[in-house]
Amino acid sequence: MPDAQQPLHVETRVVTLGRPSSEPDQPLNVPVTLTSTFIAGGDLEYGRYGNPTWTAFEDVLGDLEGGRCIAFASGMAAIAAVLDLLDAGSKVVAPRHSYTGTIGQLQDSERRGRITVEYVDIADTEAVVGAAEGAALVWIETPTNPALEVADVAAIAAGAHAAGALVAVDNTFATPLLQRPLESGADLVVHSATKYISGHSDVLMGAVVTATAEHAEAITSIRTLRGAIPAPLETFLALRGLRTLPVRLERAQSTAQELVRRLSGLEGLQEVRYPGFGAIVSIVLPTAEAADALASSVRLWRHATSLGGVESTLERRRRWPAEASTIPEGLVRLSVGLEHVDDLERDLRSALGA
């Protein structure tokens, strides 16, 4: 029997948490609970308020992040829930390079007069802390998508709190295995569980993890009122994917690091961007045409948006009109999957020479 005083390793917790009791004839996995209504007198009552399948997923991800997890229908719904915490007229500080969905929500809220937004270079800690004066929320994405800039979460959180601002961190790229923002002072962590958490490109889901019970209650209330709830089947699949996150991420990160080593200095590439951890790499080609040619010439890599699946994907990010104009036209974001590094490298080299 394991020593009750000895904390379990993350690889063990991700497999063992959120499971039914070990009594005879209990299922090994939490079943998919497909119901809209529960018998009155308990804590659930109605399907918009809770679901046992959600609870299992939330127990695991909440433990990994060190907080309280609330699951959502998508990453966008999770982002929207955090912004819903703000009073009208609030100032938000956000990275100039962020997920286009985040930027889109901020711009839409600003157009409607709900908030004002100041965009910053998230890697410039002094500038971020300076901008936090008078802000209600500092939004951190680290590494940024797709520029892969890295923020000093602890320093920014300290400065933001001194200015009276909340701190939210999008931890989708790093996952709680590589970065735990709540331990560095963040108040809220957001995930697109569509990506590494589920890991198989078959689920749309999101999550918010809070440091305090007060924020957990507020975020849960927003989910209940707005109805942005995850479907039980999607939650079951996301939890199944989460069980293998440590082995998937370890392999993908190892391959990404080796791929960066092999691609650095390769003719035809102006730049290889990699933050030193994770499985996302951005390469910069001289022109948009060159980047598009690469995307259309690869055979093993899949030309597709999104990321974090077992398959390797790539795309030129400026093909999206909402992408920041400061992102190079020729930047191609690579999401490194679980294929062999030799095959991935060979495919890229072949496409670059096409």
Buried (B, 14 or more C-beta within 10 A) or exposed (E): EEEEEEEBEBEEBBBEBBBEEEEEEEEEBBEBBEEEEBEEEEEBEEBBEBBBBBBBBBBBBBBBBBBBBBBBBBBBBBBBBBBBBBEEEBBBBBBBBBBBBBBBBBEEBEEEEBBBBBBBBBBBBEBBBBBBBEBBBBBBBBBBBBBBBBBBBBBBBBBBBEBEBBBBBBBBBBBBBBBBBBBBBBBBBBBBBBBBBBBBBEBBBBBBBBBEEEBBEBBBEBBBEBEBBBBBEBBBBBBBBBBBBBEBBEBBBEBBBBBBEBBEEEEBBEEBBBBEBBBBBBBBBEEBEBBBBBBEBBEBBBBBEEBBBBBBBBBBBBBEEEBBEEBBBBBBBBBBBBBEBEEBBEBBBEBBEE
